[in-house]
């Protein structure tokens, strides 16, 4: 970057008054009707930043000729802007002592691209049967026959945009009203000047088609770690749009070193903290596991997983396809040009409490250790026909599975009259026990780069997790849980 070029830097600070965020599992150990989610205003007042800490950061920036662009108590950050030369002068030396104990992370000092869309090549060959529409999938997955009015689905997107004409054409072809889509442009994102992107289009098409009536909010951010923190934090703490569900169809391998690219521990720590905050706010987060099989397209001949799908506070979504010669018998999605991601985390090395009861697979890498396993659930990924740049286009990928599940969560929220919030404990507990997930036991995610891979098998597996949904059975399991609580209280 040139010395006179302007950039932004995000400084994340500590919580106010030494506040410690409680473990969300304490909340989700309670029956659903006993769970009290915090409002966004309550959360900011209790666990946000101290105004005086933010003021100190702003003063530090002003002293170095940097302009304050944003400050947020809820998200605990200040965004400063200035020339590369002035940013280097401010952050080249260590932070002064009066700030070092306040600041938890500084993001924006590099512009590495840290986001890949989890969509397979457009119009790629797909095994029979031919690709179908999102409502077709919702029908086969027995989604509740209701709408999602009153629900808001947030979507994290990077770089590019969608064409409203494509969205109108797609929904007109389905005979479904097009959703209301709101765009939130975060610092450094300028999708208005970029070409339409099939990833963004697919996300809106799938979620809007399976959850009619839901409002969709698209959070556009730059492709960097700073962009991730801005986008996820903005969506979770958005008091205006207040999404109840968040869908993420992007990611980057946890420990990828190709070209010097890797997630920083500070960024993963901050994002994981944000996902825990989502749990306290009653926001359900889904993320796609990727489309390059067990390797994640890393050429070190080891198995990898994508972040943020590997985060323990996220519900990771893998892919299935229809077995040739059957109407709707699912196998692991592994086609000519892509395959579902899945495996064992190298960052989150403890098996989460709620996953310990599953028939857990060890890592396929040497040593075979255990850790956070993904995916948690799966869904049809072999391709939906959407409208892109005015023409029909096949768009396969686990990118379509995250918004599929996000749409189901919105329908469940609407049907129950409450937010599900963090879903994983219930998925591995009541929902699984009720037989509300279709186990996928055939196939593997062997794909490229000669990496070790995983085979599907009964129970949880590192290709399709617990399986694909039966929406009405999931709803029944949740209602039964609520009724059991009512009876016990009488």
N, C-alpha and C positions, 0 to 999 in steps of 0.2 A: 504494500500500500504506500502511496505517496504521502510525504509529511504533511501536506496541506489538505489531504482528504479528511472528511469529517466521518467520525464513527461514534457509536454509542457504547457505553459500558454500564452494566447492571451490577449494583452492589447489594447483596442480600445480607440482612442483619438479624441479630438475635431476637428472641421473643421478649416482650416487655416483662419487667419485674421478675425475671428468672422463671417465668411460667414454663412448665414442662407439659408437653402434649401427652395425654394419657394414651395407653395402648388401645387402639380401636377394638382389639379382640375382647376387651372387657365389656364394651358396648354390645358386640355381636354375640357374646355368650348369653345374653338375655333373650327371652322370647321377643318376637317382632314388635308386639304391641307395647312392650316395656322399653323399647329403644327410643330415646328422645334425641333426635338430631339437633344440633345447634343451628340457629339461623346464621346467615353470613355476617350480619351485624354483631350478633352475640360472639361469634368466633373472633372477629376482629378486635372486639373490646377485651376479650379474655386472653387470646393467644397471638394477637398481632404485635407489631413493633411499637416501641415507645416513640411518641412524636419527637422527643428530644434527641433520640438516637438518629432518626432520619434527618433532623435539622443539622446535626454534626456532620453527617455525610454531605449534605448539600453545601454547607459552609466550606468543607474541605475542597469540594469541586470548584466552588467559586474562587477560592484562593489560588487555584491552578488554572483559572481562565476557562473552566468547563461550565456549560449551561445545564441547569437542571431541567430535564424534560418530563419527568414523572416521579411521583413518590406515592407509595401505597402502604398504609398501615396493615391491611389484611394480608397482603402478599409480602410484606416486610422487605421492601426494596426501594432503592432510589436509582433512577436512570439518568446518567450524566452524558453529555455530548460535547465533543470538541474535535479539534484536529488530531491527527495521528501523533504529531509532534508533541502536543500538549498532554495527550493521554499517556504517552510514553514517559514524559517528565513526571506526571503525577503518580504513575503506578510502576515505574521502573525501580525505584527504591522501595523498601518495605513500608507498609503503612505506619504512620506515627502511633505511638503507644496509646494515645487517647482514642484511637479508632480500631486498633488491632483486636481488642477484646470484644468489639461491637460487631465487626464484619465477619460473616460466616462464609462468604464466597464472592469472588469478583469474576464476572462473565462478560465476554465481548472482546477480550484482548487477542482473539484469533478469529478467523472467519472460515474455519474448516467446515465442510458440508457434513452434517451429522444426521441426515435424514434420508432414507430411501423409501419410495413408495412400495407397498407390498401388493403390487399388481403384476401379473404375468404379462408377457408381450401381448399387445392387442391383436385380436384376430388370430391368435395362435391356434394350432390344431388341438382339438379337445376330443377325448374318447366319447363314443356314443353313450347315452342318447344326446341329441342336440341340446344346446344351451337353452335355458328357460328363463322366465321372468321372475323377479323377486316375489310377486304374489303366488306364483306356482310353488316356490320354496315354502312360503308361509303356509300354504294349504297343506303341503306334505308334512310339514312340521307341526301341524295342528295348532297354529297360533290362535289365541282368543279372537273370536269374531266380533271385535269391537273396534273403536277408533282410539286414538291417543290424544284426543283433545285435552288441552291443559298441560301437556308434557312438552319439554324442550330438550332436544338432543343436540349436544355440542359436538363439533368435529374439529380436530386439530389438523391443519393443512399447511403445507409449505410451498412457497414459490409461486405456483400458478393459480389459475382461477377456473371457474366454470362459465359456460355461456348460458344465460337464462333462456335463450331460444331452444337450446338442447333440452333443458329441463321441461319446458312447456310441451315440446313435441313428444318427449318420452311419456309424460303422464297423460297427455291426450290420447296416445296410442293405447294406454292401459284403461282409459275411461275413468281415471282417478283424478280428483283435483290435485293440482301441483301444490306442494307445501310452501308455506311462507319461509323464505330463506333470508337470514340476516347475516351480513358480513361484518366482521370485526377485524380491522387492519391494525396489526400491532407494529411497534417501532421497527422500521427497516423493511417492512413488507410492503410491496407495491404491486399486487396482482393485477391491477387495472392495466398495466403496461405489458403483462405477460400473456402468452397464448393460452387458450383453454387447455385444461389438463384432464385426461381421462380418469385419473385417480379421484380428483375432487368430484367429478361428475358421477362416477360410480357410487361413491359414498352417499351423496344426496339421493341418487336414484333408489338405492336399496333401502335406506332407512325410511325415506318418505313413502315408498310404495308399501312396505310391510306395516308401517305405523301411521296410517292416514290421519291427518288432523294434528300431528305433532309439529311444533315449530322447530326449525333447524337453524342453528347458529354456527357459522363457519369462522374459525379463528385462524387468520392467516399470519404466519410468522416467518422470519428468515430461517435458513436451513442450518443454523448454528446451535450450539449448546445454549447460548443466550436466547435464541429464538424458542427453543424447547421450554425454557423456564418461563419466558414471557407468555407463551401460548397456554401451557398447562395451568399456570397460576391464574391467568386472566379468566380462563374458562371456569375453573373451580370456584373462584371468588367473585364471579360476575353477579353483582346485585341487581343489574338491570334485566338481563335475560334469564338468569337463574336456571341453568340446565340441570336436569335431574339425572341425565345419562351422558356419558362422554365416550366417543368412538375415536380410536386412533389406528389408522392404517399405515403408519410409517414406523421406521425404527432404524437402528444401526447395530451391527454385531457388538456384543459386550466388550470383547477384548481384541477387536480387529486392529492389526498393526500395519496392514497394507498401506503404503504411502505415508506412514507415520500417523495414521488416523486412529484414534481411540477415544472412547468416552473417558472423561476425567472422573476420578472418584468423587470430586466435589459436586459435579453435575448430577451424577447418579444419586448421591446422597440427598441433594436438594429436591430432585424430582420425586424420589421415593417418599420424602417428607410431605410433598404436596399431595401425593396419592393417599397418604394416611389422613391428611386434612380432608380430602374428599370423602373418606369414610365417615368422619365425624359430621360432615354436612349432609350425609345421605345421598351422595352422588355415586352412581355405579359407573365404573370405568372398564371398557373393553379395549383390547389391543390385538392386532393381527400378529401371527407368529412368523410371517415371511414366506417367500415362494422359492427359495433356493435349497430346499431340503435341509438335511442335517448339517451341511457345511456353511450355510449362510453366505455362500460364494467367497469364503475365505480360503486361500490356497495353501494352508499349512497341513492339510490332511488330518485335521482334527474336527470333531463335532463342535458346533457353536450354537448359540441362541441369540435372538435379537432382544435388545432392550428398547422400549419399556415393557414388551410382553413378558419378560422374565421377572418383572417386579412383583414381589409377593402381594402387593396391595392392588394389583390389576388382575382382571379376568382375561386370560390369554386364549385366543381363538385360532384353532387349526382348521385344516381343510379336508373335505371329503369329495368324492365323485361317485357316480352311479355305476355299479358293476354292470359290465356289458351283458345284454340279454335280459336284464331285470327292469322292473318298473321303478323301484326306489330302494334297492338294496345298496347300502353305502359301503365303500371301501376307502382306504387312504387316498387322498388326491395326490397322484403322481403321474403326470402326463408327459408328452414329448418334450415340452419346453420349460416345465416348472414342477415343483413339488412342495408340499406343505413343510413349513419349519416345525421344529419341536426338539426338545432335549432337556438337558440338565444345566442349570446355571453354574457358571464359574465365579460369579460375583456373590450371589445369595446362596451361601454354602450350607445353610441350615434348612432342613426340610420344614416348611411351615407347619404349625400345629394342626391346622385343618386338613393338611395333606398327608399326615402321618398314618392315617387309617387306610389310605389307598394302597393298592398293590404296586408300590413304587418301583420304578426301574432305576438301576444305577446308570451313571454316565457311560456312554460308549467309548469314551477316551481311556487311555491306559490308567489303571488304578481303580476304575469303576466306582468312584465315590458317589455319594448321594448329595442332593441339594434341592433347591426349588426346581420342580419339574414343570415343563410346559408342553402342550397347551393344557388348559383346564377343560375346555369344551371344544366343539367343532361344528362345522356346518358346510353346506354345499359351496364349493369354491371353483368348480370346473367351468364356470363362465355364465354370466348374465348378458343378455342383449340389452344394450343401452343405446341412446342416441348421442353421438359425439360429432361435433363439427357438421351437424345437419344430416348425418347419415347413420344407419344402424351399425353398431360395432359390438363385437364380442369382447367382454372384459372379464377374464378369469383372475383368480387370486384370492388369498386369504384377506385381501383388502375388502372383499365383499362379505366376509364372515363377521368382522367386527361390527359394521353397521347393521347386519342382519340381527345379531344378538342385541345390539343397542335398541333396535326397533321393538324386539320382543320385550325387553326390559321396560320400555315406555308403555307398552300395552299392559304389562303386569302391574306397573305403578297405577295406571288408570283404573284397572279392574279392582285392585285392592284398596284404592283410596289412600295409599301411603307409598313412600319411597322404599325400594328394596335396599338401597345403599350397597355397601360392600357385599358381594354375592358369594364369594368362595366358601365361607364356612357352611352356608346353607346348601350349596351345590354338592359338597362332599358329604353332607349330612342328610337332612330331610329330603332334598330333591333326589339325590342318588338312591336313597333307601326306598323311595316311592316308585322306583322304576320309570322315572320321568325323563331319562336320558337313554338314547339308543347307542349301545356299545358298538363300536366299529372294530372288528377283529381281523381284518384282512388287509394286507398291503404293508408298505414301508416307506420311509422318506429318504431312501438312497437316491442321490441325484447327480452331483458333480464334485470334482476335485478329490475323488477317492477318499472321502471322509468316512469314518465309521458311522453307522446309521442305526435306526430303531425300527423294530417290527411292531405292528399292531398285535394286540392280544387281549383276552378278556380282562375286564377291570380297567383301571387307568393305564394309559400308555402314552409314550412320548411322541405319538403322531397325531392322535385325535383326542387325547385326554379322557374324560369320562364319557364322551360321545356327543351326539347331536340332540337337539331338544324335541320334546313333545310338549308344546306350549300349554295345552290345557291340563296335562298331568302336572306340570310345574305349578300352574295356578292352583290346582286342587290341593297339592301338597302344602302350598303356602296358606291356603284358606284353612285346611285341616289344622295346621300349626296354630293359627289364630284362634280357631274354635276350641282347641285343646286348652289354650290359655284361659279362655272365657270360662270353660267348665271348671277348671282348677281354681279359679278365683271365686266361684260361687259357694 
